[in-house]
Amino acid sequence: MTTKPFNPFEMAQQQFDAVAERLGLDQATRDLLRTPLREYHFNIPVRMDDGSYKVFHGFRIQHNDARGPCKGGIRFHPHETVDTVRALATWMTWKCAVVDIPLGGGKGGVICDPHNLSDREQEGICRGWVRQVARNVGPTQDVPAPDVMTHGQHMLWMMDELERIRGEKLPGFITGKPVGMGGSLGRTEATGHAVIYTVREAMKELGIDIKKSTASIQGSGNVAQYAVDLFTQYGGKVIAIACWDNNDKKAYTYRSEAGIQFDQLMAAVDKFGTISPAKAREYGWQQLPGDAWIEQEVTLLIPAAQEGMITGDNVGKIKPSVKIIAEGANGPTTVDADKVLFERGIFVIPDFLCNAGGVTCSYFEQVQCNMNYYWEKEEVLQKLDQKMTSAFKAVSKLHRDKKIYMRDAAYMIAISRVAEACKLRGWV
């Protein structure tokens, strides 16, 4: 029997369809919101270091901008697909709406592997990407940001290219920039800390003492790193963390009964978030198979890296001790796994709420750039905590009042807000 490949956009549409039915949306609104408003597909020719030319394929998907300019990251990945980008753009629309920031959903990508490209070649891809969409992006149209395997330097090259084309300074065009070049203090920590702000509130509601709780995390990049940071600051213990090893082309889970500390993790990871096996041995971490993270006896699971990590095939491996799943990644839980989690009564903090700290802080960066005045780090993180806590409480209240799944509650709030904006504009 051939298993159908996982398609994140089909999953995003299934999730939307179920909530649209529950909300009783008219057919025109459903048709408008279940697919992107605009898609850009293009080729980026780059002169390589050896003098040859190579053509890279890029995308920018603008799902919906009824509530404001599109917002969403740009990924560099050798296995990027347009359906992944479509799904992520869709989730960005709901993410911005659920935390009630005046932005819509967008996403970009380039099929490439930065591991095998020099900085000059990566700069060529960045500048070429901007040249292809320069008329369709900008501070009041579509504001990109870093995502998988992109970072602040990539954003600066892109900003510089748009400023050259437009002949004006446009720091609000792109977020995730280095501090001092239009970046916001607190942006590095934002997504991981926001995951834990929602976990903190969930534990309060469920009567769980965070100081006696344990966690297992899938992923060891930025989101996972700063989730470890704040969770351990609050007194929790992270006993396992899984990562992809680019050298072995395999995933591993590293486990420590004593707990994985933030400073240890930061010393053990490279710039791509890969944990050094030598450092892991030095700290006494046990190396396990990559999927072992989901089988740990913990209070909290945090999938914080890739889509489709909790599926119908492995959801049964989740131990009874697990009370909360906080989705730090986009689309980590498949629809069939969701049904099992709901039946088991596991409290799920859905991705587009749980990991909305990144886009919220990106919004703060955009605001600061546009007014040319920058806040201190404590003020940024305080504002972020307020936004995330308020959004969590609204979703949780609807979840309790209607006795519905948290994901459905978050979707109902987000989709209602976007649908209302489309109606007020006279689109449908």
C-alpha positions as CSV (number, residue, x, y, z in Angstrom):
1,M,0.0,0.0,0.0
2,T,1.4,3.4,-1.0
3,T,1.1,6.1,1.6
4,K,0.1,9.5,0.3
5,P,2.8,12.1,0.9
6,F,2.0,14.6,3.7
7,N,0.6,17.9,2.1
8,P,0.5,20.8,4.6
9,F,-1.8,22.9,2.4
10,E,-4.4,20.2,2.2
11,M,-4.2,20.0,6.0
12,A,-4.6,23.8,6.3
13,Q,-7.6,23.6,4.0
14,Q,-9.2,20.7,6.0
15,Q,-8.8,22.7,9.2
16,F,-10.4,25.7,7.6
17,D,-13.3,23.8,6.0
18,A,-14.3,22.3,9.4
19,V,-14.4,25.7,11.1
20,A,-16.0,27.4,8.2
21,E,-18.8,24.9,8.4
22,R,-19.1,25.5,12.2
23,L,-19.2,29.2,11.6
24,G,-21.8,28.9,8.8
25,L,-19.7,31.0,6.4
26,D,-21.2,31.7,3.0
27,Q,-19.7,30.0,0.0
28,A,-18.0,33.1,-1.5
29,T,-16.2,33.8,1.8
30,R,-15.1,30.2,2.0
31,D,-13.8,30.2,-1.5
32,L,-12.0,33.5,-0.9
33,L,-10.3,32.4,2.4
34,R,-9.4,28.8,1.6
35,T,-6.9,29.7,-1.2
36,P,-4.4,32.5,-1.5
37,L,-5.3,35.9,-3.1
38,R,-2.0,36.1,-5.0
39,E,0.9,33.8,-5.8
40,Y,4.3,34.7,-7.4
41,H,6.5,32.0,-8.8
42,F,9.8,33.0,-10.4
43,N,13.3,32.0,-11.3
44,I,16.4,33.6,-9.8
45,P,19.6,33.3,-11.9
46,V,22.7,33.5,-9.8
47,R,26.4,33.7,-10.9
48,M,28.1,31.1,-8.8
49,D,31.6,31.4,-7.3
50,D,33.1,29.1,-10.0
51,G,31.8,31.4,-12.8
52,S,28.9,29.2,-13.8
53,Y,25.2,30.3,-13.5
54,K,22.5,28.4,-11.6
55,V,18.8,29.1,-11.6
56,F,16.9,28.9,-8.3
57,H,13.1,28.7,-8.0
58,G,11.4,31.1,-5.6
59,F,7.9,31.9,-4.3
60,R,5.9,34.6,-2.6
61,I,2.4,33.7,-1.6
62,Q,0.0,36.4,-0.3
63,H,-2.9,34.6,1.3
64,N,-5.0,37.5,2.5
65,D,-4.5,41.2,3.3
66,A,-8.0,42.3,4.3
67,R,-6.7,43.3,7.8
68,G,-3.4,44.8,6.8
69,P,-0.2,44.3,4.8
70,C,0.8,40.6,4.4
71,K,3.4,39.3,6.8
72,G,5.5,36.2,6.8
73,G,8.9,34.6,6.6
74,I,11.1,33.5,3.7
75,R,12.5,30.0,3.8
76,F,15.6,28.6,2.1
77,H,15.2,24.8,1.9
78,P,16.3,22.2,-0.7
79,H,12.9,20.5,-0.4
80,E,10.7,23.6,-0.3
81,T,7.3,23.1,-2.1
82,V,4.7,25.6,-3.1
83,D,2.1,23.8,-1.1
84,T,4.2,24.2,2.1
85,V,4.5,27.9,1.3
86,R,0.7,28.1,0.7
87,A,0.0,26.4,4.0
88,L,2.3,28.7,5.9
89,A,0.9,31.8,4.3
90,T,-2.6,30.6,5.2
91,W,-1.6,30.0,8.8
92,M,0.0,33.4,9.0
93,T,-3.3,35.0,8.2
94,W,-5.0,33.2,11.1
95,K,-1.9,33.8,13.3
96,C,-2.0,37.6,12.9
97,A,-5.8,37.6,13.4
98,V,-5.8,35.5,16.5
99,V,-3.4,37.8,18.3
100,D,-5.3,40.8,16.8
101,I,-2.5,42.6,15.0
102,P,-3.3,44.5,11.8
103,L,-1.6,42.3,9.3
104,G,-2.4,39.6,6.9
105,G,-0.7,36.3,5.9
106,G,2.2,35.8,3.5
107,K,5.1,33.4,3.0
108,G,8.1,33.1,0.8
109,G,10.6,30.5,-0.1
110,V,13.5,29.6,-2.4
111,I,14.5,26.0,-3.3
112,C,18.1,25.9,-2.2
113,D,20.5,24.6,0.5
114,P,22.5,27.4,2.2
115,H,24.8,24.7,3.7
116,N,26.2,24.3,0.2
117,L,26.3,28.0,-0.8
118,S,28.9,30.7,-0.1
119,D,27.8,34.0,1.5
120,R,28.2,35.7,-1.9
121,E,26.0,33.1,-3.6
122,Q,23.3,33.5,-0.8
123,E,23.5,37.3,-1.3
124,G,22.8,36.8,-5.0
125,I,19.7,34.7,-4.2
126,C,18.4,37.3,-1.7
127,R,18.9,40.2,-4.1
128,G,17.4,38.3,-7.0
129,W,14.4,37.3,-4.9
130,V,13.7,41.0,-4.2
131,R,14.1,42.0,-7.8
132,Q,11.4,39.6,-8.8
133,V,8.8,40.9,-6.4
134,A,9.9,44.5,-5.9
135,R,6.6,46.0,-7.1
136,N,4.5,43.7,-4.9
137,V,6.2,44.0,-1.5
138,G,7.0,46.9,0.9
139,P,6.1,48.4,4.2
140,T,2.5,48.9,3.3
141,Q,2.1,45.8,1.0
142,D,3.9,42.8,2.2
143,V,6.6,42.6,4.9
144,P,8.9,39.5,4.9
145,A,11.0,38.1,7.7
146,P,13.5,35.3,8.4
147,D,12.3,31.7,8.5
148,V,14.0,28.3,8.1
149,M,17.7,28.7,7.2
150,T,17.4,32.5,6.7
151,H,18.6,35.1,9.2
152,G,19.3,38.8,9.8
153,Q,22.0,39.2,7.2
154,H,19.7,37.8,4.5
155,M,17.1,40.4,5.5
156,L,19.6,43.2,5.2
157,W,20.6,42.2,1.7
158,M,16.9,42.1,0.8
159,M,16.2,45.5,2.4
160,D,19.2,47.0,0.7
161,E,18.1,45.7,-2.7
162,L,14.6,47.1,-2.4
163,E,16.0,50.5,-1.2
164,R,18.2,50.6,-4.3
165,I,15.3,49.9,-6.6
166,R,12.9,52.3,-4.9
167,G,15.5,55.0,-4.2
168,E,14.4,55.5,-0.6
169,K,15.0,54.2,2.9
170,L,12.5,51.5,3.8
171,P,13.6,49.8,7.1
172,G,9.9,48.8,7.7
173,F,9.9,46.6,4.5
174,I,11.4,43.6,6.3
175,T,11.8,42.4,9.9
176,G,14.2,40.2,11.7
177,K,17.0,42.6,11.0
178,P,20.1,42.9,13.3
179,V,19.8,45.4,16.2
180,G,21.3,48.7,15.1
181,M,20.1,48.2,11.5
182,G,16.4,48.5,12.2
183,G,16.0,45.3,14.2
184,S,14.1,45.1,17.5
185,L,15.5,44.2,20.8
186,G,13.8,41.0,22.1
187,R,13.1,39.6,18.6
188,T,15.6,36.8,19.1
189,E,13.8,35.5,22.2
190,A,10.3,36.4,21.0
191,T,8.9,33.1,19.5
192,G,10.3,30.8,22.1
193,H,9.4,33.0,25.1
194,A,5.9,33.5,23.7
195,V,5.4,29.7,23.5
196,I,6.2,29.6,27.2
197,Y,3.9,32.5,28.0
198,T,1.0,30.4,26.7
199,V,2.3,27.3,28.5
200,R,2.4,29.3,31.8
201,E,-1.2,30.4,31.3
202,A,-2.3,26.9,30.4
203,M,-0.7,25.4,33.5
204,K,-2.4,28.0,35.6
205,E,-5.8,27.0,34.2
206,L,-5.0,23.3,34.6
207,G,-3.7,23.6,38.1
208,I,-0.2,22.4,37.2
209,D,2.8,23.7,39.1
210,I,5.3,24.8,36.4
211,K,8.2,24.3,38.9
212,K,7.3,20.6,39.1
213,S,6.8,20.1,35.4
214,T,9.0,18.5,32.7
215,A,9.2,19.0,29.0
216,S,10.4,17.2,25.8
217,I,11.1,19.4,22.7
218,Q,11.3,18.5,19.1
219,G,13.8,20.9,17.4
220,S,16.8,22.7,18.6
221,G,16.7,25.9,16.6
222,N,15.8,29.4,17.8
223,V,12.2,28.6,19.0
224,A,13.4,25.6,21.0
225,Q,16.4,27.4,22.4
226,Y,14.4,30.3,23.9
227,A,11.6,28.0,25.0
228,V,14.2,26.2,27.1
229,D,15.5,29.5,28.3
230,L,12.2,30.8,29.7
231,F,10.8,27.4,30.8
232,T,13.9,26.7,33.0
233,Q,13.8,30.3,34.3
234,Y,10.2,29.6,35.5
235,G,11.5,26.5,37.3
236,G,10.6,23.8,34.8
237,K,12.9,21.0,33.6
238,V,13.6,20.1,29.9
239,I,14.7,16.4,29.9
240,A,14.9,15.8,26.1
241,I,15.5,17.7,22.9
242,A,15.5,16.3,19.4
243,C,17.4,17.8,16.5
244,W,18.3,17.1,12.9
245,D,22.0,16.3,12.3
246,N,23.0,17.7,8.9
247,N,26.3,15.7,9.0
248,D,24.6,12.3,9.5
249,K,21.4,13.3,7.7
250,K,19.6,11.8,10.6
251,A,17.6,13.0,13.6
252,Y,18.6,12.3,17.2
253,T,17.0,12.9,20.6
254,Y,19.3,13.9,23.4
255,R,18.0,13.1,26.9
256,S,19.2,14.2,30.3
257,E,17.4,13.2,33.5
258,A,19.2,16.1,35.3
259,G,17.8,18.6,32.8
260,I,19.1,20.4,29.7
261,Q,20.2,23.9,30.6
262,F,20.0,26.9,28.2
263,D,23.7,27.8,28.4
264,Q,24.6,24.1,27.7
265,L,22.3,24.0,24.7
266,M,23.6,27.3,23.3
267,A,27.2,26.0,23.6
268,A,26.2,22.7,21.9
269,V,24.4,24.0,18.8
270,D,25.8,25.5,15.6
271,K,24.2,28.3,13.6
272,F,21.8,25.9,12.0
273,G,20.6,24.5,15.3
274,T,22.4,21.2,15.1
275,I,23.6,19.7,18.4
276,S,27.2,18.6,18.5
277,P,27.4,14.9,19.6
278,A,30.7,15.6,21.2
279,K,29.2,18.4,23.4
280,A,26.2,16.2,24.2
281,R,28.6,13.5,25.5
282,E,30.6,16.1,27.5
283,Y,27.3,17.1,29.2
284,G,26.3,13.5,29.8
285,W,23.3,13.6,27.5
286,Q,22.1,10.3,26.3
287,Q,21.7,9.9,22.5
288,L,18.5,8.3,21.4
289,P,16.7,7.9,18.0
290,G,15.2,11.0,16.5
291,D,11.5,10.1,17.3
292,A,12.2,9.3,21.0
293,W,11.2,12.9,22.0
294,I,7.5,12.0,21.7
295,E,7.8,9.0,24.0
296,Q,9.1,10.7,27.1
297,E,7.4,10.7,30.5
298,V,6.9,14.4,30.7
299,T,4.2,17.0,31.5
300,L,4.7,19.0,28.3
301,L,5.6,18.3,24.7
302,I,6.8,21.1,22.4
303,P,7.1,20.3,18.7
304,A,9.2,23.3,17.7
305,A,10.6,22.6,14.3
306,Q,8.8,20.9,11.4
307,E,5.3,20.2,10.1
308,G,3.6,16.8,10.5
309,M,5.6,15.6,13.5
310,I,2.6,14.2,15.5
311,T,0.7,11.9,13.3
312,G,-1.9,9.1,13.5
313,D,1.0,6.7,13.4
314,N,2.9,8.0,16.4
315,V,0.3,9.8,18.5
316,G,-0.3,6.6,20.5
317,K,3.3,6.8,21.8
318,I,2.5,9.9,23.8
319,K,2.6,8.9,27.5
320,P,-0.4,9.5,29.9
321,S,1.8,11.9,31.8
322,V,1.6,14.5,29.0
323,K,-1.0,17.1,29.9
324,I,-0.1,19.9,27.4
325,I,1.2,20.0,23.8
326,A,2.5,23.5,22.9
327,E,2.9,23.8,19.1
328,G,6.0,25.9,18.6
329,A,6.2,24.7,15.0
330,N,3.8,25.4,12.2
331,G,1.4,22.5,11.5
332,P,3.2,19.9,13.6
333,T,0.0,17.9,14.3
334,T,-2.0,16.1,11.5
335,V,-5.8,16.1,11.4
336,D,-6.0,12.4,12.4
337,A,-3.7,12.9,15.4
338,D,-5.8,15.9,16.5
339,K,-8.8,13.6,16.9
340,V,-6.9,11.3,19.2
341,L,-5.5,14.2,21.3
342,F,-9.0,15.6,21.6
343,E,-10.4,12.2,22.7
344,R,-7.6,11.8,25.3
345,G,-8.2,15.3,26.7
346,I,-4.7,16.5,26.1
347,F,-4.7,20.3,26.2
348,V,-3.2,21.5,22.8
349,I,-2.1,25.1,22.4
350,P,-2.5,25.4,18.6
351,D,0.4,26.5,16.5
352,F,-0.9,29.8,15.1
353,L,-1.6,31.0,18.7
354,C,1.4,29.3,20.4
355,N,4.1,30.5,18.1
356,A,2.6,33.9,17.2
357,G,5.3,35.6,19.3
358,G,7.6,35.9,16.3
359,V,5.1,37.7,14.1
360,T,3.9,39.8,17.0
361,C,7.5,41.0,17.7
362,S,8.0,41.4,14.0
363,Y,5.0,43.7,14.0
364,F,6.6,45.6,16.9
365,E,9.8,45.9,14.8
366,Q,7.8,47.2,11.8
367,V,6.1,49.8,14.0
368,Q,9.4,50.9,15.5
369,C,11.0,51.2,12.0
370,N,8.1,53.1,10.6
371,M,8.2,55.7,13.4
372,N,12.0,55.6,13.7
373,Y,11.9,55.2,17.5
374,Y,13.0,52.0,19.2
375,W,11.9,50.5,22.6
376,E,14.1,48.8,25.2
377,K,14.1,45.0,25.4
378,E,12.1,44.8,28.6
379,E,9.4,47.0,27.1
380,V,9.3,44.8,23.9
381,L,9.0,41.5,25.9
382,Q,6.4,43.1,28.3
383,K,4.2,44.1,25.3
384,L,4.7,40.6,23.9
385,D,3.6,39.0,27.1
386,Q,0.5,41.2,27.3
387,K,-0.5,40.4,23.6
388,M,0.1,36.6,24.0
389,T,-1.6,36.3,27.4
390,S,-4.7,38.3,26.1
391,A,-4.9,36.1,23.0
392,F,-4.5,32.9,24.9
393,K,-7.2,33.9,27.4
394,A,-9.7,34.7,24.6
395,V,-9.1,31.4,22.9
396,S,-9.2,29.4,26.2
397,K,-12.5,31.1,27.2
398,L,-14.2,30.2,23.9
399,H,-12.8,26.6,24.3
400,R,-14.4,26.3,27.8
401,D,-17.6,28.1,27.0
402,K,-18.3,26.1,23.8
403,K,-16.6,22.9,25.1
404,I,-14.6,22.7,21.8
405,Y,-11.1,21.8,20.9
406,M,-8.5,24.6,21.5
407,R,-7.5,24.6,17.8
408,D,-11.2,25.0,16.7
409,A,-11.6,27.9,19.2
410,A,-8.5,29.7,17.9
411,Y,-9.6,29.2,14.3
412,M,-13.1,30.4,15.0
413,I,-11.8,33.7,16.5
414,A,-9.2,34.2,13.7
415,I,-11.4,33.2,10.7
416,S,-14.3,35.3,12.1
417,R,-12.1,38.4,12.2
418,V,-10.7,37.9,8.7
419,A,-14.1,37.1,7.3
420,E,-15.5,40.3,8.9
421,A,-12.7,42.4,7.4
422,C,-13.5,41.0,3.9
423,K,-17.2,41.7,4.3
424,L,-16.6,45.3,5.6
425,R,-14.3,46.0,2.6
426,G,-17.1,44.7,0.3
427,W,-15.0,41.9,-1.1
428,V,-17.8,39.3,-0.5
